[in-house]
């Protein structure tokens, strides 16, 4: 179960610490981007969120929703312009 309240995200009741997310307080015109849930993710589906949380069009948006496992074809090899300093994943 995933939930967001005032820019704090919790997964199964535990707060997620994300140093790479920098909120732009008050930047979002869509309230569901900062406060949502709790949402139970169905089996075979994924809940996706961008790290630019105040303006990301992702699973929090009603028009976007969950992503099915069949829709995922690959994995990232490199993070570009991330707070992780371009960390190579392999």
C-alpha positions as CSV (number, residue, x, y, z in Angstrom):
1,X,0.0,0.0,0.0
2,X,1.3,3.4,-1.0
3,X,0.3,6.8,0.5
4,X,1.4,10.4,0.2
5,X,0.7,13.2,2.7
6,X,2.2,16.6,2.4
7,X,5.1,15.4,0.2
8,X,5.9,12.5,2.5
9,X,5.6,9.1,0.9
10,X,5.0,5.9,2.8
11,X,5.1,2.3,1.5
12,X,3.3,-0.3,3.7
13,X,3.3,2.1,6.6
14,X,7.0,3.0,6.4
15,X,8.2,6.5,5.4
16,X,10.5,6.4,2.3
17,X,13.6,8.6,2.6
18,X,14.5,10.0,-0.9
19,X,17.3,12.5,-0.7
20,X,17.2,13.0,-4.5
21,X,13.6,14.4,-4.4
22,X,13.5,18.2,-4.1
23,X,10.0,19.4,-3.7
24,X,9.0,22.8,-5.1
25,X,6.5,23.7,-2.3
26,X,3.2,24.9,-3.8
27,X,4.3,24.3,-7.4
28,X,1.7,21.6,-8.1
29,X,-1.8,22.6,-9.3
30,X,-3.0,19.0,-8.8
31,X,-3.6,18.1,-5.1
32,X,-3.4,14.4,-5.8
33,X,0.4,14.9,-6.5
34,X,1.1,15.8,-2.8
35,X,-1.6,14.0,-0.9
36,X,-3.0,10.6,-2.1
37,X,-4.0,7.2,-1.0
38,X,-3.8,4.9,0.6
39,X,-3.6,2.9,-2.6
40,X,-3.4,-0.8,-2.9
41,X,-1.5,-1.9,-6.0
42,X,-3.0,-4.9,-7.8
43,X,-1.0,-8.0,-8.5
44,X,0.8,-7.7,-11.9
45,X,0.7,-3.9,-11.8
46,X,3.2,-1.2,-10.8
47,X,2.8,2.2,-9.2
48,X,5.3,4.6,-10.7
49,X,6.3,8.1,-9.5
50,X,8.8,10.6,-11.0
51,X,11.5,12.2,-8.9
52,X,10.3,15.6,-10.0
53,X,7.2,15.0,-7.9
54,X,5.5,18.4,-8.1
55,X,5.0,18.1,-11.8
56,X,5.4,14.4,-12.7
57,X,2.6,12.8,-14.7
58,X,2.6,9.4,-13.2
59,X,0.5,6.8,-11.3
60,X,-0.9,9.5,-9.0
61,X,-2.7,11.1,-11.9
62,X,-6.1,9.6,-12.7
63,X,-5.4,9.6,-16.4
64,X,-2.2,7.7,-16.0
65,X,-2.8,5.0,-13.4
66,X,-0.9,1.8,-12.8
67,X,1.6,0.3,-15.3
68,X,1.1,-3.4,-16.2
69,X,4.1,-5.8,-15.8
70,X,3.7,-6.7,-19.5
71,X,4.4,-3.0,-20.4
72,X,7.8,-3.0,-18.8
73,X,10.5,-4.1,-21.3
74,X,13.8,-3.1,-19.8
75,X,15.7,-1.6,-17.0
76,X,17.7,1.6,-16.6
77,X,21.4,1.4,-17.1
78,X,22.3,4.9,-16.1
79,X,20.7,7.8,-14.2
80,X,21.4,11.1,-16.0
81,X,21.2,14.4,-14.0
82,X,20.3,12.6,-10.9
83,X,21.2,13.3,-7.3
84,X,23.0,10.0,-7.5
85,X,25.7,11.6,-9.6
86,X,25.1,9.5,-12.7
87,X,25.4,6.2,-10.8
88,X,26.1,3.2,-13.1
89,X,23.7,0.4,-12.2
90,X,25.8,-2.6,-13.4
